[in-house]
């Protein structure tokens, strides 16, 4: 900014801007965690009750499952409901939260569909393929509506991607459910 002829902001203004950015990033990460972890948590709590697969156990033309047995109506519905209920705590509307959860679940379905085409078993991890669709779909499509910056979106996607990858890695090792 000095080169542009404008003074640098006061240090306290810079830290306030950084905190605001970090708060938004933290809220986006929490929405992503809620959208993606709720189906797992509800699955552990509910067991096999209401675990009807979204694909109805149908197979694609390649003979492999469309999505697999882990993608259920219960999981998708609980994700959308939980994200919708939490969103107002972060200043978003109930409907924006529901849209966030829905888009995260659509991203998850896209990655499951791609993993089945690649021959990767249900509930097995595929780095980046697992994280990118469920993260970027809600962030990219809702960015204009929710009003966060591209920088905040990229920071949230990076941090959530690392968290999700670490969880998937530990799950594949058998350390977590």
Residue frames relative to the residue before (quaternion, step in Angstrom):
aa qw qx qy qz dx dy dz
X 1.0000 0.0000 0.0000 0.0000 0.00 0.00 0.00
X 0.5719 0.5740 -0.3959 0.4321 3.59 1.11 -0.50
X 0.6479 0.5217 -0.3185 0.4546 3.58 0.96 -0.84
X 0.6809 0.4690 -0.2846 0.4852 3.58 1.11 -0.63
X 0.5576 -0.6379 0.3793 0.3718 3.59 1.27 0.03
X 0.6081 0.5254 -0.3690 0.4670 3.59 1.22 0.25
X 0.5000 -0.6600 0.4575 0.3243 3.58 -0.97 0.75
X 0.5446 -0.5763 0.4917 0.3600 3.52 -1.25 0.48
X 0.5105 -0.6274 0.4689 0.3549 3.60 -1.02 0.65
X 0.6149 -0.5326 0.4234 0.3988 3.54 -1.24 0.47
X 0.6247 -0.5647 0.3757 0.3868 3.63 -1.05 0.65
X 0.6624 0.4978 -0.3340 0.4493 3.61 0.92 -0.78
X 0.6162 0.5219 -0.3497 0.4750 3.62 1.12 -0.57
X 0.6254 0.5299 -0.3387 0.4619 3.60 0.99 -0.79
X 0.6899 0.4686 -0.3023 0.4617 3.61 0.80 -0.93
X 0.6118 0.5319 -0.3593 0.4622 3.62 1.05 -0.65
X 0.6492 0.5081 -0.3153 0.4700 3.61 0.97 -0.82
X 0.6507 0.5067 -0.3186 0.4674 3.59 0.95 -0.84
X 0.6493 0.5124 -0.3254 0.4582 3.60 0.92 -0.86
X 0.6446 0.5079 -0.3314 0.4656 3.57 0.95 -0.84
X 0.6375 0.5109 -0.3253 0.4763 3.59 0.96 -0.80
X 0.6816 0.4878 -0.2942 0.4593 3.59 0.86 -0.91
X 0.6214 0.5260 -0.3489 0.4641 3.59 1.05 -0.67
X 0.6564 0.4970 -0.3106 0.4751 3.59 0.91 -0.87
X 0.6365 0.5180 -0.3225 0.4718 3.57 0.96 -0.87
X 0.6605 0.5062 -0.3096 0.4601 3.59 0.89 -0.91
X 0.6484 0.5115 -0.3207 0.4638 3.60 0.98 -0.80
X 0.6542 0.4998 -0.3142 0.4728 3.60 0.96 -0.81
X 0.6333 0.5161 -0.3306 0.4726 3.59 0.99 -0.82
X 0.6615 0.5052 -0.3140 0.4567 3.59 0.90 -0.87
X 0.6335 0.5106 -0.3371 0.4736 3.60 0.99 -0.74
X 0.6489 0.5061 -0.3156 0.4724 3.60 0.99 -0.80
X 0.6479 0.5078 -0.3183 0.4702 3.59 0.95 -0.85
X 0.6637 0.4989 -0.3096 0.4635 3.59 0.87 -0.93
X 0.6654 0.5103 -0.3088 0.4489 3.59 0.87 -0.93
X 0.7786 0.3748 -0.1894 0.4664 3.58 0.90 -0.88
X 0.6974 0.4606 -0.2836 0.4702 3.62 1.12 -0.50
X 0.5449 0.6466 -0.4009 0.3524 3.60 1.10 -0.58
X 0.6580 0.4959 -0.3496 0.4460 3.67 0.79 -0.77
X 0.6381 0.5197 -0.3297 0.4627 3.61 1.03 -0.72
X 0.6732 0.4991 -0.2903 0.4619 3.56 0.90 -0.97
X 0.6700 0.4819 -0.2999 0.4784 3.58 0.88 -0.92
X 0.6223 0.5434 -0.3366 0.4517 3.60 1.05 -0.69
X 0.6467 0.4979 -0.3149 0.4844 3.59 1.00 -0.80
X 0.7037 0.4740 -0.2693 0.4556 3.59 0.90 -0.93
X 0.7559 0.4018 -0.2063 0.4739 3.61 0.94 -0.87
X 0.3431 -0.7393 0.5134 0.2684 3.58 1.16 -0.36
X 0.7885 -0.2996 0.2238 0.4882 3.57 -0.90 -0.90
X 0.4345 0.7001 -0.4671 0.3207 3.61 1.25 0.08
X 0.8663 0.0457 -0.0683 0.4926 3.56 -0.99 0.92
X 0.4372 0.7183 -0.4457 0.3070 3.60 1.08 0.62
X 0.1446 0.8158 -0.5398 0.1490 3.57 0.94 0.91
X 0.4219 -0.7205 0.4859 0.2584 3.61 -0.67 1.06
X 0.5544 -0.6241 0.4483 0.3197 3.56 -1.05 0.83
X 0.7234 0.4364 -0.2535 0.4711 3.58 1.01 -0.75
X 0.4160 -0.7266 0.4591 0.2969 3.61 1.27 0.04
X 0.5683 -0.6140 0.3467 0.4240 3.59 1.23 0.55
X 0.3515 0.7376 -0.5018 0.2839 3.58 1.16 0.56
X 0.3063 -0.7314 0.5807 0.1846 3.51 -1.26 0.48
X 0.4816 -0.6447 0.5180 0.2900 3.52 -1.21 0.66
X 0.7214 -0.4412 0.2991 0.4422 3.61 -1.25 0.13
X 0.6425 0.5190 -0.3284 0.4582 3.61 1.18 -0.43
X 0.5606 -0.6290 0.3713 0.3901 3.59 1.31 0.02
X 0.6033 0.5456 -0.3613 0.4558 3.59 1.23 -0.14
X 0.6423 -0.5177 0.3777 0.4205 3.61 -1.19 0.44
X 0.5751 -0.5897 0.4426 0.3544 3.55 -1.15 0.67
X 0.8021 0.0187 0.0149 0.5967 3.61 0.81 -1.06
X 0.4842 -0.6401 0.4496 0.3922 3.56 1.00 -0.86
X 0.6636 -0.5667 0.3364 0.3540 3.56 -1.23 0.48
X 0.6184 0.5779 -0.3475 0.4035 3.62 1.15 -0.40
X 0.6475 0.4801 -0.3209 0.4973 3.61 1.21 -0.27
X 0.0542 0.8477 -0.5161 0.1100 3.54 -0.12 1.35
X 0.6289 -0.5046 0.4300 0.4062 3.52 -1.33 0.30
X 0.6212 0.5492 -0.3353 0.4474 3.57 1.02 -0.82
X 0.6801 0.4961 -0.2886 0.4561 3.59 0.89 -0.92
X 0.6792 0.4801 -0.2931 0.4714 3.58 0.86 -0.94
X 0.6758 0.4990 -0.2946 0.4555 3.57 0.90 -0.92
X 0.6705 0.4893 -0.3089 0.4643 3.59 0.93 -0.82
X 0.6187 0.5405 -0.3407 0.4571 3.59 1.07 -0.68
X 0.6751 0.4892 -0.2892 0.4704 3.56 0.85 -0.98
X 0.6715 0.4986 -0.3002 0.4586 3.61 0.90 -0.91
X 0.6824 0.4905 -0.3010 0.4507 3.61 0.82 -0.94
X 0.6668 0.4905 -0.3078 0.4690 3.58 0.92 -0.86
X 0.6370 0.5231 -0.3238 0.4645 3.59 1.03 -0.75
X 0.6816 0.4979 -0.2878 0.4524 3.59 0.96 -0.84
X 0.7070 0.4581 -0.2585 0.4727 3.59 1.05 -0.74
X 0.5478 0.6712 -0.3859 0.3170 3.60 1.05 -0.73
X 0.6550 0.5147 -0.3505 0.4281 3.67 0.84 -0.76
X 0.5708 0.5846 -0.3851 0.4291 3.63 1.14 -0.45
X 0.7270 0.3928 -0.2154 0.5204 3.58 1.23 -0.53
X 0.6254 -0.5779 0.3271 0.4098 3.57 1.26 0.28
X 0.5628 0.5541 -0.4038 0.4618 3.58 1.25 0.27
X 0.5358 -0.6213 0.4532 0.3486 3.57 -1.19 0.38
X 0.6827 -0.4559 0.3891 0.4179 3.51 -1.37 0.26
X 0.6894 0.4817 -0.2823 0.4615 3.59 0.91 -0.95
X 0.6212 0.5184 -0.3471 0.4742 3.60 1.04 -0.68
X 0.6388 0.5171 -0.3202 0.4711 3.59 1.03 -0.75
X 0.6455 0.5094 -0.3183 0.4717 3.57 0.98 -0.85
X 0.6458 0.5092 -0.3174 0.4721 3.59 0.98 -0.83
X 0.6191 0.5413 -0.3350 0.4600 3.59 1.02 -0.81
X 0.6831 0.4815 -0.2811 0.4718 3.58 0.87 -0.97
X 0.6430 0.5251 -0.3180 0.4579 3.58 0.97 -0.86
X 0.6887 0.4736 -0.2890 0.4667 3.59 0.88 -0.90
X 0.6103 0.5280 -0.3542 0.4726 3.60 1.07 -0.65
X 0.6752 0.4839 -0.2973 0.4707 3.59 0.96 -0.84
X 0.6185 0.5203 -0.3493 0.4741 3.60 1.05 -0.66
X 0.6312 0.5197 -0.3240 0.4760 3.58 1.04 -0.75
X 0.6386 0.5195 -0.3129 0.4737 3.56 1.04 -0.82
X 0.6483 0.5070 -0.3146 0.4729 3.59 1.01 -0.79
X 0.6231 0.5347 -0.3383 0.4597 3.59 1.02 -0.77
X 0.6795 0.4698 -0.3053 0.4737 3.58 0.90 -0.85
X 0.6335 0.5188 -0.3390 0.4632 3.62 1.01 -0.71
X 0.6253 0.5298 -0.3305 0.4680 3.57 1.00 -0.82
X 0.6776 0.4832 -0.2894 0.4729 3.60 0.88 -0.94
X 0.6500 0.5173 -0.3227 0.4537 3.61 0.95 -0.83
X 0.6415 0.5038 -0.3377 0.4697 3.61 0.97 -0.75
X 0.6397 0.5161 -0.3340 0.4614 3.62 1.01 -0.74
X 0.6961 0.4552 -0.2614 0.4898 3.58 1.14 -0.67
X 0.5342 -0.6585 0.3886 0.3606 3.57 1.29 0.02
X 0.4532 0.6641 -0.4666 0.3686 3.60 1.21 0.37
X 0.4685 -0.7127 0.4537 0.2584 3.57 -0.70 1.12
X 0.6316 -0.5284 0.4156 0.3862 3.53 -1.27 0.52
X 0.8396 0.1740 -0.1810 0.4817 3.53 -1.12 0.87
X 0.5325 0.5506 -0.4447 0.4643 3.62 1.18 0.40
X 0.4538 -0.7234 0.4540 0.2544 3.54 -1.01 0.79
X 0.0746 -0.7301 0.6776 0.0470 3.49 -1.35 0.56
X 0.3495 -0.7738 0.4792 0.2223 3.60 -0.08 1.26
X 0.8067 0.1948 -0.2565 0.4954 3.50 -1.12 0.99
X 0.6685 0.4673 -0.3128 0.4868 3.61 0.84 -0.85
X 0.6550 0.4922 -0.3105 0.4820 3.59 1.07 -0.65
X 0.7610 0.4306 -0.2155 0.4347 3.58 0.87 -0.91
X 0.6850 0.5558 -0.3150 0.3502 3.59 0.77 -0.98
X 0.7113 0.4509 -0.3166 0.4366 3.66 0.62 -0.91
X 0.7080 0.4660 -0.2790 0.4514 3.61 0.85 -0.92
X 0.6641 0.4792 -0.2923 0.4939 3.56 1.26 -0.39
X 0.7625 0.4244 -0.2188 0.4366 3.55 0.70 -1.11
X 0.5938 0.5891 -0.3825 0.3925 3.60 1.00 -0.68
X 0.7235 0.3919 -0.2898 0.4888 3.67 0.68 -0.84
X 0.6633 0.5181 -0.3279 0.4291 3.60 0.93 -0.80
X 0.6968 0.4705 -0.2862 0.4596 3.60 0.84 -0.91
X 0.7314 0.4460 -0.2574 0.4471 3.57 0.82 -0.96
X 0.7467 0.3847 -0.2262 0.4933 3.60 1.09 -0.58
X 0.3873 0.7439 -0.4752 0.2662 3.61 1.22 -0.06
X 0.6919 0.4601 -0.3166 0.4575 3.67 0.76 -0.85
X 0.6802 0.4991 -0.2857 0.4545 3.59 1.03 -0.76
X 0.7528 0.4014 -0.2141 0.4758 3.58 0.88 -0.95
X 0.4193 -0.7846 0.3924 0.2336 3.57 1.27 -0.21
X 0.4667 0.6496 -0.4850 0.3536 3.61 1.05 0.48
X 0.5557 -0.6376 0.4291 0.3169 3.55 -1.20 0.57
X 0.6489 -0.4953 0.4024 0.4143 3.54 -1.29 0.28
X 0.6303 0.5337 -0.3304 0.4569 3.59 1.01 -0.79
X 0.6579 0.4961 -0.3098 0.4744 3.59 0.93 -0.87
X 0.6382 0.5290 -0.3213 0.4578 3.57 1.01 -0.83
X 0.6876 0.4828 -0.2887 0.4591 3.59 0.85 -0.94
X 0.6368 0.5157 -0.3294 0.4691 3.59 1.02 -0.77
X 0.6602 0.5001 -0.3062 0.4694 3.60 0.93 -0.88
X 0.6527 0.5135 -0.3158 0.4589 3.59 0.95 -0.86
X 0.6574 0.5125 -0.3110 0.4565 3.58 0.94 -0.85
X 0.6938 0.4674 -0.2850 0.4680 3.59 0.80 -0.99
X 0.6659 0.4821 -0.3173 0.4726 3.61 0.87 -0.86
X 0.6239 0.5502 -0.3400 0.4387 3.59 0.98 -0.81
X 0.6581 0.4922 -0.3058 0.4807 3.58 0.98 -0.82
X 0.6415 0.5185 -0.3241 0.4633 3.60 0.93 -0.88
X 0.6909 0.4802 -0.2791 0.4628 3.58 0.85 -0.99
X 0.6405 0.5175 -0.3274 0.4635 3.58 0.98 -0.80
X 0.6567 0.5027 -0.3146 0.4659 3.61 0.94 -0.86
X 0.6353 0.5113 -0.3313 0.4745 3.59 0.99 -0.79
X 0.6665 0.5064 -0.3054 0.4539 3.60 0.86 -0.94
X 0.6412 0.5263 -0.3179 0.4592 3.57 0.98 -0.85
X 0.6733 0.4772 -0.2922 0.4833 3.59 0.94 -0.91
X 0.6321 0.5267 -0.3373 0.4574 3.62 1.01 -0.75
X 0.6573 0.5112 -0.3094 0.4593 3.58 0.95 -0.86
X 0.6553 0.4882 -0.2995 0.4926 3.59 1.15 -0.62
X 0.4998 -0.6666 0.4173 0.3629 3.59 1.24 -0.32
X 0.4497 0.7139 -0.4374 0.3112 3.59 1.23 0.25
X 0.7874 0.1534 -0.0738 0.5924 3.62 1.15 -0.60
X 0.6204 -0.5624 0.4010 0.3715 3.57 -1.27 0.39
